[in-house]
């Protein structure tokens, strides 16, 4: 259910809400929030709540430090792990300068603009997220270790697999927050898990991806362990992927979906610095089902882009290079623009490459463009891309390239 401002204020009064978290994220997708008391809610809706932007990476310096947070009433949800008396709710927010103009590094606003630009073309994009994460034990002093919570493998079950109850608690918590998990299982790595979501509109999907990481980390902490979403937590073991499923409507005879695939294929190297924003991201590429080359095919999981086995409304493409350190708002916005580019220009679909890239010889691999091998190479590709300069504000781009 989507609430209006008036309905939110009524809900807060009727449900004994004592704390209201206004959430947003920095340019790299790290979630932030400020808590206000119920009496401050009318002011937050009317004027926004000021905060010191100079303390957040990419948001400015001491010379221009004031920004305002404006809660989005449609995103209100209770935080189920907080007390029943004196309840806590959270709303995602937009950010503006003091004069009311949108803050140029607000990635949630960028995604909203991308959705609106797609609508002008008569297009609606939908996203489904698959995020992997590791569970590690804490040492006797409560500090994180790299000791896996279990040593189980892909889709194993208890007692070898110990993450079952964690995933169950995560899924039930998400359901209480109005988010629909689709499936969950143990992944290939020791202590590695995955929870997938049913597709939704772009903004909702990005909000849910942000919420998901918060819930997983919270549930893990309540159980005396830690969740790790970094791209490659353990050397020699599978990395954590953020597989992004994309569909578009209208999509008569799959034509638009093919053009979207072609657009992403064409722009993926330019986008990589945003899909994989850490040095650790590049340790994952090219092994354990993580792609290393620009390619596509059907159900082949060694490819960058694949078309999963599905029919009807579930027909989609899956981009396999991103990892969970990506800012989902920025990632989805760029994917939308790449898809629009493919559709408007009716880009031809490159030849399908149904080969196993992990076993291919050097002569075969020479025919394919390689994904950037490190963050510096990815930044250089972004810096010289007219596509990136067109769709990423210079203020935000400079932070990524710094």
Buried (B, 14 or more C-beta within 10 A) or exposed (E): EEBEBEBBBEBBEEEEBBBBBBBBBBBBBEBBBBEBEBEEBEEBBEEBBEBEBBEBEBBBEEEEBEBBBBBBBBBBBBBBBBEEEEBBBBBBBBBBBEEEEBBBBBBBBBBBBBBEBBEEEEBBBBBBBBBBBBBBBBEEEEEEEEEBBBEBBEEBEEEEBBBBEBBEBBBEBBEBBBBEBEEBBBBBBBBBBBBBBBBBBBBBBBBBBBBBBBBBBBBBBEBEBBBBBBBBBBEEBBBBBBBBBBBBEEBEEEEBBBBBBBBBBBBBBBBBBBBBBBEBBBBBBBBBBBBBBBBBBEEBBBBBBBBBEEEEEEBBBBBBBBBBBBBBBBBBBBBBBBBBBBBEEEBEEBEEBBBEBBEBEEEEBEEBEBBBEEBEBBBBBBBEBEBBBEBBBEBBBBBBBE
